[in-house]
């Protein structure tokens, strides 16, 4: 069965697309200029975190920020993903196969390894801990703000949300836990995960 391609919201109409899907602003590129879904441009990721830009469209965020968080991220109130506008988050929740729950496992061959063959460094899974691992379910977390800090395990920028900043939490994607994943259990890396 083919998954329908979601309609692109007006806010994202000017963004580049591949196969009818919007390329998020933080997506990495290969040396020849091709976008690589799943790869993260570290400079844009850091800029989105520190300048509070939407990871999907690159435009400044307003007072309602939506963060995509795995179960383990929600337990620690930490997002390794930059925030999004509500419209961009709604689009990402249907367009991204991982967020939408259509991918129950990460790629068996690590993205970092694939990109290294192309001469590109990947910052999406710095320890290559998720290759072939079961994917955790995702939530969209509406927040009134966040604090940027350097995560001690990954040494990458992350967003910490205080409990009083959380406005709403909504599970997205497949509503049932993925095979091998128990709600409240840590992921295969023994702690929180990184995109």
Order of alpha helices (4+ residues) and beta strands (2+ residues): beta-beta-beta-beta-alpha-beta-alpha-beta-alpha-alpha-beta-beta-beta-beta
